């Protein structure tokens, strides 16, 4: 099977020749080709070169356009700080929506207009042309809670949940509309799966998640699936208290960070829900040995059951020994 066939078969609940392998690689992929991360995040040609190289070297089943969480905010006019060899970051002290009233005049960015959203669309287009027949081409966008935190400031958003719920609902509605259009552009360019990162959602707790975040994620995911592609949801951090809700988002793949045991997630979700992950990226993957990595992945597989895709809990760290990554591939190819 090709990697694309393997992943799609797993999502349909059909037999596969081995476990799919879908680790998140950004800085690791960039380092593999000797590029600066500033260029990886700003120039789709560098990102594509790195993704194709890392997928070929380690036999990954996908390539991904993920790079950083600031693309949409950048195109809206948000303040972003750049670094030579690290991902760009939102400048929270200059949050675009520091004043709530600005939301009323905020206009949706056009993913086809010059900017960082279009750069991602072009990355998807190039990845699809180079690798789309054999590997899943994963587009990427920000979830409603994470995107809202980028626009409002994380700490301020957390207060807004209590101080002004109608504003949060309006802000989430804006972000969902924007991300649907961003997903549409990436699918048109050749994405065969859309990943959603919603890291701030792990901080809100189960009540606020159910009230605000879950309905917005459900709306976004349903709209993307209506475009004809599956969806992967990744929420960084400890999601033990919201994992049951994550299983109700409609995402085809729930990509779990390492603080949430796969067994805990499996008990909270249907057996058919595909789980991805989730060995500790630093302690288990970067600092482990090939033998310990294979053992850790075997435990993940045992906890998750057949509906499982191999990966780390979050981004594969730069400096991870190649032998350790080879161990991930070896494990995935030895199981089905």
Protein Blocks (a to p, Z undefined) as FASTA:
>chain_A
ZZklmmmmmmnopacfbdcdddddfklmmmmnopafklmmmmmklmmmmmmmmmmmnopa
bdcfbfbfklmmmmnopacdddfkbccdddfklgfklplklmmmpccddfkbgcjklmmm
mmmmmmmmmmmmmpccddddddfklmmmmmnopklmmmmmmmmmmlmmmmmmmmmmmmmm
mmmmmmmnopabdcdddfklmmnojmlmmmmmmmmmmmmmmmmmmnopacddddehjfkl
mmmmmmmnopabdcddfklcfklmmmmpcfklccedjddfklmmmmmcfklmmmmmmmmm
mmnommdcdddfbdcdehiafklmmmmmmmmmmpZZ
